[in-house]
Amino acid sequence: MISGPRRKKREGLKVTIEPFRNASDYEVCTEIQREVWRFDDIDLVPAPVLRVTGEYGGILLGAYNKLGEMIGFAASFLGCDEGELIQHSHMLAVRAAYRNFDVGYKLKLAQRKEALLRKIRTIHWTFDPMQPTNAYFNLGKLGAWANVYRENYYGESSSPLHRGLPTDRLLARWQLESRPVRARLEQGPVERDLRKELARCPVVNSLVEVAPGMATCSRLRIGASAPVLLFEVPPNLSEIKSSNLGVALEWQGKMRQVFRTCFNKGYTATDFWMADDEGRRRAFYVLEKLNAG
């Protein structure tokens, strides 16, 4: 529960989202990349590339505090997918002191608005499926979906957040004017009853606790053909990823099996949700067979 003072701070945070204001913003953008991902210089997107990206079809948006300081940004490239012009959102980052204030969400809404003004109706981006918070943000809060799993997509990364694991990613597709996206943005994430969902949808696995705060994955049951499947992951999977490389690698292997198998069978990851179960937090990917078209 959010305390009173924290709520006042959240409500009092004034953030302005708009295109980069001046040349120095491109340099600040690289500083934020370094702060958030702790990249070596070789992995940073440099200021000249960002500037050219913005001038030739990309969308560069900064989030500014009341003092006019950039506290976050979103950067996307103009691209083409199956003959359709899209934006590929390559980076979104917010300084640590300003997280949990919906700055990232506001950046995505502004990115959506700008894309629609340019007659672009789809935005793509990749995200690490082993980060439950990101999965909830992308699938649960924004209403994006994914049916493509890319193994070691970026190769070796200099970021401590990625070291030791292949950079596997889900490709999110955000269809900006679709009914599900509009409903999600207007109404918020879907509220689900845990008991009803577990009775309605087969779960392809279960968690096996091997130590306090440390769970592995059971043998997979991915032969089911129900309209909706659930894939349970530890809600603290990002912490497991940082603390125990062996368990993290095991989870990544299970994810590869689940997503590749289910995507090949026509399933799409359409949501990510969390629920309390007798004081225990549980988290699930929702895999759904969508009607053609």
N, C-alpha and C positions, 0 to 999 in steps of 0.2 A: 504494500500500500504506500502511496506517495504521501509524505508528510506535508503539513501545512506550509512551512517555509519553502519546501521544494516546489510545491504547486505554484506559489506566488512567483518564484523565480522563473518557472516554465512559462507562466502566463505573461511575465514582464519582459521576456526576451524578444526584442524587436529585430527581425531579420528581413533584409531586402534581397530579393533575387532578381538579377538582371545580367545582361551581357557584360563581359569584362570591360572595366571602365577606362583603363589606360595601359600603357606598355608595361608598367611595373607589375600589373596583375599576372602577367605570364610568368614572371620570375617567382612571384609569391606562390603560384600554382605548383611550381616544381618544389618549392619548400614544403608545401603541404603534402605532396607525394612522399617526400623524404620522411616527414614526421609520421605519417599514417602507416606506410608500408615498410619504412626503414630500408629502402632500396639502396644498393650501391648506385653510383652515378650511371653506370652502364644501362640500368633498367629504368631510369627516369625518362619520361617524355619531355624533351627540352622545350624551352620557350619558343625558339624559332619554328619548331614543328607544330606547336599549339597555335601559333599565330597563322601559319599557312592553313591549318585545318579549319580555323574559323573563317578565313577569307574565301575558302573554296568549298562551301557547302556544309561544313560541320557546325555544331551548336556548342558554344562555350558559355557557360553560365556560372556566375559567382554568387556566393551567399555572403552578405556583408552585415556586420553588426552595426549598432547605432553610431559607432565612431567611424564608420566607413571602412573598417578593416575586413579583408577577405578571410572568412572562417571556414569556407568549404567551396567546392566547385563540382560541376558535372561537365564532362567533355565527351562529345560524340562525333563520329566521322560519318560523312555521307557515303552510302554504299548501295549495292544493288543485289537483291536476292530473287532469283527466278523471274527476272525481268521487272521487278518492282523496286522503286527507289525506297530506301530505308535509312534510318539513322542507326549506326552501331555505337552504343554507349560504352566507350572503352574504360572510362574512369569516373567514379563518384567518390568523393572523400570529404570528411568533415573533421576539423581539428578536435582533439580529444576533449578539450574543455567544453565543447558545444554539442557533444553527443547527447542523445536521449531528449532532445528538444524538437524533434521532427524536422531538423534542418535538411536531412537527406530526402525526406518525403516531399518537402516543399521544392527542393531542387528537381525531383522527378516530375512533379506536377507542372513546373515551369517548363521543363524540357518537353513534356507532352504538348503543352499549349503552343510552344514555338514550332514544334514539328507539324502540328495540324495547320498552323498558319502558312506553312510552306507546302501544304497539300501532301504531306507524308503521314501515312496512317499506321506505320509499324516501326517500333524500336526494338532492336536486339541488344543483348549483352550476355556475358558469361558470368557465372558465379560458382563458388566452391560449394558443392553439396554437403561438405562436412562442416559447414558453418550454419547451424540451425537458425540463428538470428537473421542471417542473410536470406535463408530459404523462406522464413516467415515474411520478411519484408517484400521479397520479390513475388512470391506466389500467393501468400496469404493477404498481404496488405495492398499490393498494387494490382493483383489479378493477372499477372503474366503467367505463361505456361511453358512447359519444356517437354520435348520428345526427342532431343538429341543429347547424347553423352559423349564428351570428347576426352579421351585419355591423354594425360600429360600434354595438354594443349599448348602451354607456353614454355615447355621444357624446364630446365633448371632455373630457379629464381634466386636472386640474392636476398630476398626478404626473409627475415627470421620467421615470419608467419607461415612461410611455405617450405622452408628447408626440411629435407628428410623425406618428403612425400612427392610423388609425381603431381603435377599441376592438373589434375582431373577437373573438368568443369561441365556443368549443365548449361545449355544454350537457352536462355530465356527469350521468349517472344511476347512482346507487349502490343496487342492489337488495339490501338488507341481509341477507336470508336465502336468496338464490339460491345454487345450488351453485357457480357460478364464483367468487362473492365469498368464500364460506366456504373454498373450496379455496385461493384466493390468500392469504387471511389466515393459514391454517394452514401452507401450504407455501412461501409466498413467491413472488416473480415467477417466471414460467416461464423455464427455461434453454433457450436455443435455439442450435442449431448453424447458424452463418452459411451455410456452404456448402449444407447441406441445405435451408435456408429459401429461399435464392436459386434453387436448382434447382426447388423446389416451387412457389414463388409468383412471379408476374410483378411486376416493379418498374415503377411507372408513370412513373419519371423517373430521372435520374442527376444527380450533382453535377458542376459545371464550375468548377474552381479558377481564379480570375482573379487571385489574389494569395495569398501565404502567409496561411493562416487565413481566407481569404475565398472562399466558393463561391457561385455562382449556380445556378439550376435549369435543366436542359435542357428541351427541348420535351416536353410531357406526352404520355403514351401511356395515355389513360384510356378507350380503347374496349374494353379487355379485359373478359371476363366470367367470369374464373376465380373459384372459391369464395373465395379469399383473395388480396388484393392488398397490396403494400407500397409505401409512400410514404416515400422517403428525405429526411431533412432534415439540415443540418449540426448536429453535436452542440453547436457553439458558437453556435447561431443567436441566442441572447439577447445575446451579445457583438456579433455582427454588427448586431443591431437597435440597439444603443447607439452603434456606431461609424460606420455607413454607412447613412444613411436611404434612399438610392436603392436599394441592394441589398435592404434590409429591405422596402421597398414592393413590390419585384418578388416577393419571397418571399410576401408577404401576398397578392398577386394570384394566384400559383400555388396557394396554399392555398385560396383561395376557389373556384377552378376544380375542384380535386381533391375537396374535401369536398362542395361542392354537387352536382357531377356524380355522385359515388359514392353519396352519401346518396339522391339521387333514383333511383338504380338499385337501391336496397335494401341497400346496404352499411352496416355499422356499424363505427366505430372501437372495437375491442375490446382493444387492447393497444398498448404503446409499449416498444420494447426497444433496447438498445445492444449492440454487439459489437466486438471488436478484429479487424481485418483487416490482418495483416502490419504491426503497429505503428500502424495508423490506426484511430481510433475512428469507428464508423458508427452512425447512429441511424435508426429506422424507425417510422412509424405502421403498425399492422396493421389493414387494412380487410377485414371478413369479412361474407359473406352468411349471415345467421342464418336458421334454419328458422322459419317462421311459428309463433307461439305459444311 
